[in-house]
Amino acid sequence: MKLIKALFSRTMFMILAVLLEVLLIFSAFRWFNENVAWIEAVLRLFSIIFILFIIKNSRHLSSDMLWIVMISLFPVPGMALFLLLGAGMVFGRTYRSLTARTAAQRSHLPQDPDVLQEMKESCPFLAGQFRYISESAGFPFYRNESVSYYPLGDTGFPVILEELKKAQEFIFLEYFIIEEGEMWNSMLAILEEKAAQGLDVRVMYDDFGSFMTLSWNYAKKLESKGIRCVPFNRVNPLIGAIMNHRDHRKILVIDGKTAFSGGVNLADEYINHIEKHGHWKDNIIKVTGEAVWSYTVMFLTHWNALCPTDESFETFRRHSETDHTDGYIAPYGDTPLDNEITAQYIYMSMINQANDYCYIFTPYLIIDTEMINALILAAKRGVDVRIVTPGIPDKKLVFSITRSYYRQLIEGGVKIYEYTPGFVHSKVFLCDDETAAVGTINLDYRSLYLHFENSTFLYKSSAIQDIRKDFEDTFPKCHQVALSEAQNGFFKEMWLAVLRLFAPMM
């Protein structure tokens, strides 16, 4: 019975459909190669043109090396895969709607010029960073009312439940993974109750992220409970670039007054209710005040791209009633559908502008030469650069790639710490007790270039000291990797080089 159920499951259907599509593509090109010699010559010429195009237009050449090698070795299938996945040639209603809505997002997020001027005057050295986030990326800074940083999902989750119970008008959730269990079921019970009371309750989850955890018709199940639900970018068997762009965000907005974000998805391992890879090290951040508006706009932008609902976002805006100021805050997002590499630029600026220290939590370390050089240069300038990675991986192949960067970084003066008790899923940058970024953005190709992401930039907030304490409490639980441990033999180095080449696909 289980075998029959597995054979007719959604997963098996998708696998077979994709395999059939790939087989048809490769068979067609193979037939042309074998039967028409001049077509192969023309395709070889096109492969050179493709490679020159990639080199000329690449903004992250290290990652694009995959396509260059693939097209050089296998011109026909290499070009086909590049057009499908690497060229950004995305079409269709979902793409058009996301692109249009994201472009329009800026109109909802004006910058208060007085706030930006205050920040520039308080620290001229970081004025360029502030200007980039506000003007180029399009995410305004606010005078921070309150930020609470929870170093574990275990400690932040009870706060989420309490705030959900206080909701009076609306609840918006946008998460990469939702899985039925203690965590999600506890939240769902409250959401059902609030929906029954007449609140506007909306849930959006990434269809690929939750592919193995939720049923195909889960959205309909929530709708039957009065909860509006949209699966983001439905998975389909047709290979295409838009399918490669997933919603990796974690956003929870309550009444436009309180927002939660961080690295935690809605599944039991994130709060250590179950153990999958040792102790799960993650975080939740809670924000109140004017800055909640940016989270609200980010959610509504995606929601209305997939399910046009709201004529005006202003309906959901709530102004703060307190004059309390605790530094400055800028919630921001990143999209793969424009020419702005927001997440990478912000991380790079933080590294380049650090003077004393730069501490980093990341579950994956798959970086290009630009990021490698920035980290090493910072260390050589005398900055204490420390990167905390997992001690127990969730994906062994990806972990092997992460470790392949250790030797070069350690030789350059960067310190690598592996979290001995388990898996680090936090994505946090902290520099000089002045700036921090807490969100969903890993140091890997998918987060930096392919996924929809969000994070929160903090400047002179008291929460920065809580973040620093989290790092200081974590370092003693880690093993600092020595250079001798990062050395590999010739054959392993060659294997890791191959893995790194294919890292953009992982």
C-alpha positions as CSV (number, residue, x, y, z in Angstrom):
1,M,0.0,0.0,0.0
2,K,2.8,2.4,0.9
3,L,4.6,1.5,-2.3
4,I,1.5,2.3,-4.4
5,K,1.0,5.6,-2.5
6,A,4.7,6.5,-3.1
7,L,4.5,5.7,-6.8
8,F,1.4,7.9,-7.3
9,S,2.7,10.7,-5.0
10,R,3.2,14.3,-6.1
11,T,6.9,13.9,-5.6
12,M,7.1,10.9,-8.0
13,F,5.1,12.7,-10.6
14,M,7.3,15.8,-10.5
15,I,10.5,13.6,-10.7
16,L,9.2,11.7,-13.7
17,A,7.9,14.8,-15.5
18,V,11.3,16.6,-15.0
19,L,13.2,13.6,-16.2
20,L,11.1,13.3,-19.2
21,E,11.6,16.9,-20.1
22,V,15.3,16.7,-19.7
23,L,15.4,13.5,-21.7
24,L,13.5,15.1,-24.6
25,I,15.7,18.1,-24.6
26,F,18.9,16.1,-24.6
27,S,17.6,13.6,-27.2
28,A,16.7,16.3,-29.6
29,F,20.1,18.0,-29.4
30,R,21.9,14.7,-29.6
31,W,20.0,13.8,-32.8
32,F,21.1,17.1,-34.4
33,N,24.7,16.6,-33.3
34,E,24.9,13.1,-34.7
35,N,23.1,13.7,-38.0
36,V,24.0,17.2,-39.1
37,A,27.6,18.1,-38.8
38,W,27.3,21.7,-39.8
39,I,24.7,22.3,-37.1
40,E,27.3,21.3,-34.6
41,A,29.8,23.8,-36.1
42,V,27.2,26.6,-35.8
43,L,26.4,25.6,-32.3
44,R,30.0,25.7,-31.4
45,L,30.2,29.2,-32.7
46,F,27.1,30.1,-30.6
47,S,28.8,28.5,-27.6
48,I,31.7,31.0,-27.9
49,I,29.2,33.8,-28.2
50,F,27.4,32.6,-25.1
51,I,30.6,32.4,-23.1
52,L,31.6,35.9,-24.2
53,F,28.2,37.2,-23.3
54,I,28.4,35.6,-19.8
55,I,31.9,37.1,-19.2
56,K,30.8,40.6,-20.4
57,N,27.6,40.7,-18.4
58,S,28.5,38.7,-15.3
59,R,28.3,40.4,-11.9
60,H,29.6,37.4,-10.0
61,L,32.0,35.6,-12.4
62,S,33.1,33.0,-9.8
63,S,29.6,31.6,-9.7
64,D,29.1,31.9,-13.5
65,M,32.1,29.7,-14.1
66,L,29.7,26.7,-14.0
67,W,28.0,27.9,-17.2
68,I,31.3,28.7,-18.9
69,V,32.7,25.2,-18.2
70,M,29.4,23.5,-19.0
71,I,29.1,25.3,-22.4
72,S,32.8,24.7,-23.2
73,L,32.5,20.9,-22.6
74,F,29.0,20.3,-23.7
75,P,27.9,23.2,-26.0
76,V,24.4,22.0,-26.8
77,P,23.1,20.9,-23.4
78,G,25.2,23.6,-21.7
79,M,23.5,26.4,-23.7
80,A,20.1,24.8,-23.2
81,L,20.5,24.7,-19.4
82,F,22.0,28.2,-19.4
83,L,18.9,29.5,-21.2
84,L,16.6,27.7,-18.9
85,L,18.3,28.4,-15.6
86,G,21.2,30.9,-15.9
87,A,20.3,33.6,-18.3
88,G,17.5,35.1,-16.3
89,M,15.1,34.7,-19.3
90,V,12.0,34.2,-17.2
91,F,8.6,34.7,-18.6
92,G,5.0,34.1,-17.6
93,R,2.4,35.8,-15.4
94,T,4.2,35.1,-12.1
95,Y,7.4,36.7,-13.3
96,R,5.6,39.7,-14.8
97,S,3.5,40.3,-11.7
98,L,6.4,39.9,-9.2
99,T,8.6,42.2,-11.3
100,A,5.9,44.9,-11.6
101,R,4.9,44.7,-7.9
102,T,8.5,44.8,-6.7
103,A,9.2,47.9,-8.8
104,A,6.1,49.6,-7.4
105,Q,7.2,48.7,-3.8
106,R,9.4,51.8,-3.6
107,S,6.4,54.1,-3.8
108,H,5.2,52.7,-0.5
109,L,8.5,53.2,1.3
110,P,9.6,56.9,1.3
111,Q,12.6,57.9,3.3
112,D,12.2,60.6,6.0
113,P,15.0,62.9,5.0
114,D,15.5,64.2,8.6
115,V,16.2,60.6,9.8
116,L,18.7,60.0,7.1
117,Q,20.4,63.3,7.8
118,E,20.7,62.5,11.5
119,M,22.4,59.2,10.7
120,K,24.9,60.8,8.3
121,E,25.8,63.4,10.8
122,S,26.2,60.9,13.6
123,C,28.6,58.8,11.6
124,P,29.9,60.3,8.3
125,F,32.1,57.2,7.8
126,L,29.0,55.1,7.3
127,A,27.0,57.7,5.3
128,G,27.6,55.8,2.1
129,Q,26.2,52.6,3.6
130,F,23.1,54.5,4.8
131,R,22.6,56.1,1.5
132,Y,22.9,52.9,-0.4
133,I,20.2,51.1,1.7
134,S,17.8,54.0,1.6
135,E,18.3,55.3,-1.9
136,S,19.7,52.6,-4.2
137,A,18.1,49.6,-2.5
138,G,14.9,51.5,-1.7
139,F,14.4,50.6,2.0
140,P,14.1,53.5,4.4
141,F,15.6,53.9,7.8
142,Y,13.4,54.6,10.8
143,R,14.1,55.8,14.3
144,N,14.1,52.5,16.1
145,E,11.4,52.1,18.7
146,S,12.2,48.6,20.0
147,V,14.0,45.6,18.8
148,S,14.3,42.3,20.7
149,Y,16.8,39.7,19.7
150,Y,16.2,36.1,20.7
151,P,19.4,33.9,20.2
152,L,17.3,30.7,19.9
153,G,14.0,29.8,18.3
154,D,13.2,28.2,21.7
155,T,13.2,31.5,23.4
156,G,11.6,33.6,20.7
157,F,8.7,31.2,19.8
158,P,6.8,31.7,23.1
159,V,6.9,35.5,22.4
160,I,5.4,34.9,19.0
161,L,2.5,32.9,20.5
162,E,1.8,35.7,23.0
163,E,1.8,38.4,20.4
164,L,-0.5,36.3,18.1
165,K,-3.0,36.0,20.9
166,K,-3.1,39.8,21.2
167,A,-3.9,40.4,17.5
168,Q,-7.0,42.5,16.9
169,E,-7.0,43.3,13.2
170,F,-4.8,41.3,10.9
171,I,-2.0,38.7,10.9
172,F,0.3,38.2,7.9
173,L,2.8,35.2,7.6
174,E,5.3,34.6,4.9
175,Y,7.7,31.6,5.4
176,F,9.9,29.4,3.4
177,I,9.0,26.2,5.3
178,I,5.9,25.2,7.2
179,E,5.6,21.8,8.6
180,E,2.8,20.4,10.8
181,G,4.0,19.7,14.3
182,E,4.1,21.3,17.7
183,M,5.3,24.7,16.5
184,W,3.0,25.2,13.5
185,N,0.0,23.5,15.1
186,S,0.3,25.8,18.2
187,M,0.3,28.8,15.8
188,L,-2.4,27.4,13.6
189,A,-4.8,27.0,16.6
190,I,-4.5,30.8,17.3
191,L,-4.8,31.7,13.6
192,E,-8.0,29.7,13.3
193,E,-9.4,31.4,16.4
194,K,-8.5,34.8,15.1
195,A,-9.9,34.1,11.7
196,A,-13.2,33.0,13.3
197,Q,-13.3,36.4,15.1
198,G,-13.1,38.2,11.8
199,L,-9.5,39.1,11.6
200,D,-7.7,39.2,8.2
201,V,-5.4,36.2,8.5
202,R,-3.1,35.4,5.6
203,V,-0.5,32.7,5.1
204,M,2.1,32.5,2.3
205,Y,4.6,29.7,2.1
206,D,7.1,28.7,-0.6
207,D,5.8,25.8,-2.5
208,F,9.2,24.2,-3.0
209,G,10.4,24.9,0.5
210,S,7.3,23.1,1.9
211,F,7.2,20.6,-0.9
212,M,8.0,17.6,1.4
213,T,6.2,19.0,4.4
214,L,2.8,20.0,3.2
215,S,0.2,18.4,1.0
216,W,-0.6,19.7,-2.5
217,N,-4.0,21.0,-1.4
218,Y,-2.8,22.4,2.0
219,A,-3.8,25.9,1.0
220,K,-7.4,24.8,0.5
221,K,-7.3,23.3,3.9
222,L,-6.4,26.6,5.4
223,E,-9.0,28.4,3.3
224,S,-11.6,26.1,4.7
225,K,-10.6,27.3,8.2
226,G,-11.1,31.0,7.2
227,I,-7.4,31.6,6.7
228,R,-6.4,33.0,3.3
229,C,-3.5,31.2,1.9
230,V,-1.2,31.5,-1.2
231,P,1.6,29.0,-2.0
232,F,4.4,31.1,-3.5
233,N,5.6,30.2,-7.0
234,R,3.9,26.8,-7.4
235,V,6.3,24.0,-8.4
236,N,5.6,22.6,-11.8
237,P,7.4,20.0,-13.9
238,L,8.5,22.5,-16.6
239,I,12.1,23.5,-16.0
240,G,12.6,27.2,-16.0
241,A,14.3,30.1,-14.4
242,I,11.3,31.3,-12.4
243,M,11.2,27.9,-10.7
244,N,14.8,28.5,-9.5
245,H,13.8,31.6,-7.6
246,R,12.3,30.7,-4.2
247,D,10.7,32.8,-1.4
248,H,13.2,32.3,1.4
249,R,11.8,35.1,3.5
250,K,10.5,34.8,7.1
251,I,8.0,37.6,7.9
252,L,5.3,37.7,10.5
253,V,3.3,41.0,10.9
254,I,0.7,41.5,13.6
255,D,-1.7,44.5,13.3
256,G,1.0,46.6,11.6
257,K,2.5,47.2,15.1
258,T,4.7,44.2,15.6
259,A,6.8,42.2,13.3
260,F,9.0,39.1,13.6
261,S,11.7,37.8,11.4
262,G,15.1,36.0,11.6
263,G,16.3,32.6,10.5
264,V,13.6,30.4,12.0
265,N,11.1,28.6,9.8
266,L,7.9,27.1,11.2
267,A,9.0,23.5,11.9
268,D,9.8,21.7,15.1
269,E,13.6,21.4,14.7
270,Y,13.9,25.2,14.7
271,I,12.7,25.4,18.3
272,N,14.6,22.2,19.3
273,H,11.3,20.3,19.9
274,I,12.8,17.5,17.8
275,E,16.5,16.9,17.0
276,K,17.7,16.4,13.5
277,H,21.2,17.7,13.4
278,G,22.1,18.2,17.1
279,H,21.2,21.4,18.8
280,W,19.6,23.9,16.4
281,K,21.2,27.4,16.7
282,D,18.9,30.0,15.2
283,N,17.4,33.3,16.1
284,I,14.2,35.4,16.0
285,I,14.0,39.2,15.9
286,K,11.0,41.2,17.1
287,V,10.4,44.8,15.9
288,T,7.8,47.3,17.0
289,G,7.2,50.9,15.8
290,E,7.3,52.6,12.4
291,A,9.7,50.1,11.0
292,V,7.0,47.4,10.9
293,W,5.7,49.2,7.9
294,S,8.6,47.9,5.7
295,Y,7.8,44.3,6.7
296,T,4.1,44.9,5.9
297,V,4.9,46.3,2.5
298,M,7.3,43.4,1.7
299,F,4.6,40.9,2.5
300,L,1.8,42.7,0.7
301,T,4.1,43.1,-2.4
302,H,4.4,39.3,-2.7
303,W,0.9,38.6,-1.8
304,N,-0.6,40.9,-4.3
305,A,1.8,39.7,-7.0
306,L,0.3,36.2,-6.7
307,C,-3.2,37.1,-5.5
308,P,-4.3,40.7,-6.3
309,T,-6.3,41.7,-3.2
310,D,-5.5,45.2,-1.9
311,E,-6.2,48.5,-3.7
312,S,-4.2,50.3,-1.1
313,F,-1.5,49.2,1.3
314,E,-2.1,52.2,3.5
315,T,-5.1,50.4,5.0
316,F,-2.6,48.3,7.0
317,R,-0.2,51.1,8.1
318,R,-0.1,51.9,11.8
319,H,1.9,54.9,13.2
320,S,3.8,54.6,16.4
321,E,2.5,56.4,19.5
322,T,5.8,56.6,21.3
323,D,8.7,59.0,21.0
324,H,11.2,56.4,22.3
325,T,14.2,56.1,20.1
326,D,16.8,53.4,20.2
327,G,19.2,53.9,17.3
328,Y,18.0,53.3,13.8
329,I,16.6,50.4,11.8
330,A,16.0,49.5,8.1
331,P,14.2,46.2,7.3
332,Y,15.1,45.3,3.7
333,G,14.5,42.7,1.1
334,D,16.3,41.3,-1.9
335,T,14.9,40.1,-5.2
336,P,16.6,38.1,-8.0
337,L,14.4,39.9,-10.6
338,D,16.3,43.2,-10.7
339,N,19.9,44.3,-11.3
340,E,20.5,45.2,-7.7
341,I,22.5,42.6,-5.6
342,T,21.3,44.2,-2.4
343,A,22.2,41.5,0.1
344,Q,25.7,41.0,-1.2
345,Y,26.4,44.8,-1.3
346,I,25.2,45.3,2.3
347,Y,27.3,42.4,3.6
348,M,30.4,43.6,1.6
349,S,30.0,47.2,2.9
350,M,29.8,45.9,6.4
351,I,33.0,43.9,6.0
352,N,34.9,46.7,4.2
353,Q,33.9,49.3,6.8
354,A,34.7,47.2,9.9
355,N,37.5,48.6,12.0
356,D,37.6,46.4,15.1
357,Y,35.7,43.2,14.5
358,C,33.3,41.5,12.1
359,Y,31.4,38.4,13.5
360,I,29.3,36.2,11.2
361,F,26.8,33.4,11.7
362,T,26.1,31.4,8.6
363,P,24.9,27.8,7.9
364,Y,26.5,27.7,4.5
365,L,29.7,29.3,3.3
366,I,29.7,29.2,-0.5
367,I,31.2,32.5,-1.6
368,D,32.8,34.1,-4.7
369,T,36.3,35.6,-5.0
370,E,35.0,39.1,-4.2
371,M,33.7,38.1,-0.9
372,I,36.8,35.9,-0.1
373,N,39.1,38.9,-0.9
374,A,37.0,41.3,1.3
375,L,37.1,38.9,4.3
376,I,40.8,38.4,3.9
377,L,41.5,42.1,3.4
378,A,39.6,43.0,6.5
379,A,41.6,40.5,8.5
380,K,44.8,41.9,7.1
381,R,43.7,45.4,8.1
382,G,43.6,44.1,11.7
383,V,39.9,43.4,11.9
384,D,39.0,40.4,14.1
385,V,37.0,38.4,11.5
386,R,35.2,35.3,12.8
387,I,32.8,33.1,11.0
388,V,30.7,30.5,12.8
389,T,29.5,27.5,10.8
390,P,27.8,24.3,11.7
391,G,29.5,21.5,13.6
392,I,26.9,19.0,12.4
393,P,25.7,19.6,8.9
394,D,22.2,19.3,7.5
395,K,23.5,18.7,3.9
396,K,26.8,16.8,3.9
397,L,27.7,17.7,0.3
398,V,27.1,21.4,0.9
399,F,29.1,21.1,4.1
400,S,32.0,19.7,2.2
401,I,31.9,22.8,-0.1
402,T,31.7,25.1,3.0
403,R,34.9,23.5,4.4
404,S,36.6,23.8,1.1
405,Y,36.9,27.6,1.7
406,Y,38.5,27.2,5.2
407,R,42.2,26.9,4.1
408,Q,42.2,30.0,2.0
409,L,40.4,32.1,4.6
410,I,42.4,30.8,7.6
411,E,45.7,31.5,5.7
412,G,44.4,35.0,5.1
413,G,43.8,35.6,8.8
414,V,40.0,34.8,9.1
415,K,39.0,32.7,12.1
416,I,36.6,29.8,11.5
417,Y,34.5,28.3,14.3
418,E,32.4,25.2,14.0
419,Y,29.4,25.0,16.4
420,T,30.1,21.7,18.2
421,P,26.7,21.0,19.6
422,G,24.9,21.0,16.3
423,F,23.7,23.1,13.4
424,V,23.9,26.8,13.0
425,H,21.0,28.2,11.0
426,S,21.4,31.9,12.0
427,K,22.3,34.5,9.4
428,V,23.8,37.4,11.3
429,F,26.5,40.0,10.6
430,L,27.8,42.1,13.5
431,C,30.5,44.9,13.2
432,D,32.2,47.1,15.8
433,D,29.2,47.3,18.2
434,E,27.6,49.7,15.7
435,T,26.0,47.8,12.9
436,A,24.3,44.4,12.5
437,A,22.2,42.6,10.0
438,V,19.8,39.8,11.1
439,G,17.7,37.9,8.7
440,T,17.3,35.1,6.2
441,I,20.3,35.6,4.0
442,N,23.0,32.9,3.9
443,L,26.5,33.4,2.6
444,D,25.8,31.2,-0.4
445,Y,24.9,31.6,-4.1
446,R,21.2,30.8,-3.7
447,S,20.6,33.4,-1.0
448,L,22.7,36.1,-2.5
449,Y,21.6,35.8,-6.2
450,L,18.6,33.5,-6.6
451,H,16.2,33.7,-3.7
452,F,13.8,36.3,-2.5
453,E,15.2,37.3,0.9
454,N,14.8,39.7,3.8
455,S,16.9,41.1,6.6
456,T,17.0,43.8,9.2
457,F,19.9,46.4,9.4
458,L,20.5,47.9,12.8
459,Y,22.6,50.9,13.7
460,K,23.4,52.0,17.2
461,S,20.5,49.9,18.6
462,S,20.8,48.5,22.1
463,A,19.9,45.1,20.6
464,I,23.4,45.1,19.1
465,Q,24.8,44.3,22.5
466,D,22.4,41.3,22.8
467,I,23.7,40.1,19.4
468,R,27.3,40.5,20.6
469,K,26.5,38.5,23.7
470,D,25.1,35.8,21.6
471,F,28.4,35.6,19.7
472,E,30.4,35.7,22.9
473,D,28.3,32.9,24.4
474,T,28.6,30.8,21.3
475,F,32.3,31.0,20.7
476,P,33.2,28.8,23.7
477,K,30.8,26.1,22.4
478,C,32.7,26.0,19.1
479,H,35.8,24.4,17.8
480,Q,38.2,26.9,16.2
481,V,39.5,25.2,13.0
482,A,43.2,25.1,12.7
483,L,45.0,25.5,9.4
484,S,46.3,22.0,9.6
485,E,42.7,20.7,9.8
486,A,41.9,22.6,6.6
487,Q,44.6,21.0,4.5
488,N,43.5,18.4,2.0
489,G,45.3,16.0,-0.3
490,F,45.5,16.4,-4.1
491,F,42.6,14.2,-5.0
492,K,40.3,15.7,-2.3
493,E,41.2,19.2,-3.5
494,M,40.3,18.2,-7.1
495,W,36.9,16.8,-5.8
496,L,36.2,19.9,-3.8
497,A,37.0,22.0,-6.9
498,V,34.4,20.1,-8.9
499,L,31.9,20.5,-6.1
500,R,32.5,24.3,-5.8
501,L,32.0,24.6,-9.6
502,F,28.4,23.1,-9.2
503,A,27.7,25.0,-6.0
504,P,25.3,27.5,-7.7
505,M,23.0,24.6,-8.4
506,M,22.9,23.4,-4.8
